[in-house]
Amino acid sequence: MKKLLVLMALVAIGLTSVTAQTATPRATKRQFKQQARIHQGVKSGELTPVEKRRLQRQQMRIQHDKRVAKSDGVVTRSERARIAREQNRASKRIYRMKHNDRTVK
């Protein structure tokens, strides 16, 4: 069941990112890598179910912001910078959650 939910989330993000890919290819590639890190953390037990949900929610917010930035047809420098900052925060949060003492047994 857990694998199915993770797979569905990855597919949903993958499908929605196809439209935003032309606007922010670097951000899209980075988001896929972050999803892979989350998935690896779940698989290894480094991330608890609660941590996984929080990280997935953060990834969904980034995806939403990418869609909003693309909605007018132009992704401005400030929008790109904001998305990059969000991804920096997400990356740090993934690292912190994977390296805290909470694990799934």
C-alpha positions, 0 to 999 in steps of 0.5 A: 500500500505504501509503495502504491501511494509513493508511486502514485505521488511520483506519477502525479508530480511527473505528469504535472511537471511535464507542462512546467518543464519548458519553463523551469527545466532545472527546477524540474530536474531538481524536484525529481532528484528530491523525490528520489531522495524521499523515496530512498529515505522511505525505503531505507527506513530513515523517514517515518510516514509522518516525515514523508507526508510533510516532505511530499506536501512541501514538494507539492507546494513547490510544484504548485508554485511552478505551475503558477509561475508558468500560468502567464506564459513567462517565468520571471527571474524573481519567480525562478529565484523564489522556486530555487529558494523553496527547493533549497529549503526542501533539500535541507529539510530532506537532509535533516529528516533523513539524519535525525534519530527517528527511524521506522523499525 
